[in-house]
Amino acid sequence: MLPVVAALFLGYLVYLFYEKWENDRAVRSFRHIIHVNGIRGKTSVCRLIDAHLRGAGYRVFTKTTGSTPCYIDTRGQEHRIRRWGNANIGEQLSIIRRAHREKAEILILECMAVQPELQRIAQEQLVHGDLNVITNVRYDHIFEMGQSLEEIAASLCGTIPENGVLFTADEAFYPFFCKQAEKQNTRVVLCAPSELAPGENDAIACAVGAELGIPETEYLKNRTLYQEDFGAQRCYPREHGRFYNLFSANDPVSTRLLLENSGLDLSNMTLLYNNRADRPDRLLLFARHFFPCFPNSRILVMGEARGLALRLLKKHGFQAQSVSGWQKALEAAGDSLVVGIGNIKGEAYEMVAWFEGGNHHE
């Protein structure tokens, strides 16, 4: 029995050494690897960088984990990733090998890890990004990354590259990132919006292109290749009123800013929160940083663990109503503006797919 166990263990060690050798060989084949981290906008930034570099003639391979995990191959074709279990950072290994087989010059990867130590392992052991991004620091994943913005920023630093470049649009934490990046001999670029790149996500993509020698004046032309992620913010007409999809915004600050800057009439508004049983921290953050900003709005809760969600909201002074399904939510909202917030997984995904014409499946 002992020789069999020893042989199996030795075989497993050989497999691990081979997998690491194969991954390192694939990583060395790329001109650059762009590892995108941050709280808000990671998927959009990946796709915008993809469009800009692809438009400039680079052979690009991009993988995102937004509303639907997928990759964009070197021909620009999008493919959905089918998972047989929970997401884990080991998924990046197969993506790196696929990009290598397609002879990609630039590999763009959205960071999958939330735990600070896993972020560091993903960067240092698997991905080895050299032109990395931390989009911004906002409130989310507080159970894993910390209760304060400072703690969250420190957690995100796990993906700062060594001897590379870090891009960020977060002006408030730019000095902090500079201090941390100095230890890694890495330069930090603060990406500010401009006429050529009007939003923060655009500014990051444009700055990455400039680092590779692409003129900023080419950005708007290359941006036409941008493939928007399913579930991106959009306002839809309905029989009575409108539905504004902000399910994918995730964090309360981003959701509030998008809503306030939408130009929509917010005087008659129903906030539809899609709850996830595994994300009570997000509901807690919305109760602290979002719902107090709209005290006159009606709150409906759909999704999982609705009873727990109602108790938490009541504890924070908010009255909410539970609805079993998005159809019932629209009925209960009447002719008000319905704003979808919180999480896009589950019933919210189905709701957006219906408004998009029913051509998407989670």
Summary of the structure (lengths in Angstrom):
residues: 362
radius of gyration: 21.6
end to end distance: 45.7
largest distance: 74.2
contacts: 1218
relative contact order: 0.11
helix: 45%
strand: 17%
